[in-house]
Amino acid sequence: MSQSTTLRPTEAAASAQSAPMNVPTVRIYGIEFSKLNMKDTIRQLMQRIEKRQLTHIITGNPIMVMAALESPVFDQAMRSAELVVPDGTGVVWAASRVGHPVAERVAGYDLMHELFRLGQERGWRVFLLGSSQDVIEATAKRVSEQYPGLIIAGYRNGYFGADQDAEVVAEVHAAQADLLFVARSVDTQEPWIAKHKQALGVPIMMGVGGSFDVIAGVVKRAPKLFQRLRLEWFYRLMKQPTRAARMLVLPKFALKVMRDKEKVLKYH
């Protein structure tokens, strides 16, 4: 069984070009988080797809902010992204704490499905990259079934090293997709997209972590009650106790924000 599948377009589409994205933001430890709600975020992204403008979307949370403070490579990936949305509840809280609230939490999983839905209506092309071979095949199948008007331009598992980057980038570029979703570890997917986004040439590029596992049915998303109470992180912790060490970053982030006060906004 092949590791990847790519559907070639019948007509060549222009590669996406770099362009800044002007949205209201709040700076949290040097990272500009969008203040837009989901509806306005989608509206902006639709325009960028139509104009073929490169857009690296990062669904930011406290763990990523803390990682950026410790890793120059990850920090650069976060800062270079055209759009960082407040996915984590802790980021939404921090923005309010420093007096610059965001409109709402923009969950990455929901944003991905909103883009799938619009892609179905407009015949967009999507490339799915990441997870295991079984998961990526199941994901492609389920996305195709749920959004029949969306074109699966290609898919490939996430098991490749730096020596295969050029091959993978060339494959994605050749697929001429409108959307690229990358499901690898967070510390890998964001720097990888940032490094290769010009060569990838896809208007919308977004790291989605374990989302393919949810789509494929391997992992269940938190029930609606947990989502409404902003406790998805707690549900994941109950289901995956091995995440406990990772979750310890959340109180550290909260304590840092409370201690630093206005320095949160001034950090460069």
PyMOL commands that set and color helices and strands:
alter all, ss='L'
color gray80, all
select helices_A, chain A and resi 38-50+62-70+72-80+89-97+108-122+133-146+162-175+186-200+211-215+224-228+232-239+241-247+249-260+263-266
alter helices_A, ss='H'
color red, helices_A
select strands_A, chain A and resi 4-6+25-28+31-34+55-60+83-86+125-130+151-156+179-183+204-207
alter strands_A, ss='S'
color yellow, strands_A
deselect
rebuild
show_as cartoon
